[in-house]
Amino acid sequence: MDNRSLYDSFDQLEVELSTTMNQLLEIKESLQKLVEKNAELELENQHLRQHLEEIDNRNATPSRQELSRSRMNLEKLYEEGIHVCNVFYGQRRKDDESCAFCLDVIYGERSK
């Protein structure tokens, strides 16, 4: 290879490398935008999940662990088919039907 062709090859390689470098910079910028958007969406998703959880907690009936020991005992009796309300206390629930009075005694307001 003579000096002229070597120099031309080197110039051509330099142009190709410059083009490749520009493409890499564009890809890097695109990737940076995607990473930022992804982080933003993950944060928004987390906030939405927390908001949904708060709404669910407001609407949910108390879980078994939140019940006092006496209410857990009443719940057990109720699940065995016995009324625990003051209206029908001690009577068998026919066909295990629900009783709003019993449910209010077990899961009603906490301030009682």
N, C-alpha and C positions, 0 to 999 in steps of 0.2 A: 504494500500500500504506500503510495507516495504521500508527501506532506499535504498536498492540496486535498486529496480525497479524505485523508485523516481529519483535516480541519473541517471539511464539509460534513463528515459523519458526526463530528463532535458538535457542530452547530445544530444539526438535525436532532441529535439526542437532547440537547439543551432545550429546544423548542418543545419536544415531546414531554420532557420532564416538567417544563413550565405549565403545559396544558394539563398534565396529570395533577400537578400541585393545585391548580385552580379548581379542578374537579373535586379534589380532596377537601379543599376549603369550603366549597359549596355543600358537600355531603356533611362536613363537620357542623356547619351552620344549621342545616336541616335537622341533624341529630340533636343539637342543642335545643332547638325549638321543640322537638318532640319530647325530650326529657323534661323540659320546663312544663309543657302542657300535661304530661303524664303526672308530674308531681302535683300540679294544680288540681287535676281530676281526682287523684288519690285523696287529697286533703278534703275536697268537696264531698267525696264519697264517704269519708270517715264522719264528717259533720252530719250528713244525711242519715247515716246509720245510727249515730247517737241520738238524733232527733226522733227517728222512728222508735228507738228503744225507749225514749222518754214517753212518747205517746202510748206505746204498748204498756209501759209500767203504770201509767195513769188509768188505763182502761182495764187492766187485768185484775182478776180477783187475787187476793193474797195467796201466796204459795203456802204450802204446808209448813215450811220452816218459820214463816212469819207468825203463825198462830201460837197463842199461848198454850200452855199444857192443858188447861181445862177445856179450851176450845178444840184442841186436838182430840180429847176424850169424847167431846160431844160429836165431833166429826166422825169418829170411829163408830159410835152408836148409830148415828144417822146412816152411815154406809152399811150397817148391819140390818137396816130396815126399820129402825125405831125412831119415832118422833122425839125431838129434843126441844121443841118449842113449848111455850107455856099454854098454848091452846089445846094441843093434843098430846102433851108430854106422856111418854111411856107407851103409847099405843103403837101398834104395828102399822107401818105404811103399806097400804094395799097396793100390790103389784109394783112395789118400789117407786111409786110416783113421787115426783118432786114436791117439796113443800116450801113455799116462799117464806113462811114464818121460821121454819127450821134453818133455812139458808141465811136468813137475816140474823138469827141468834149466833150461828157459827162464823159467818163472814161479814157481819154487819160492822157498823162504826167501831173504831178502836177506842173511842173516848168513853164507852160505857163502863 
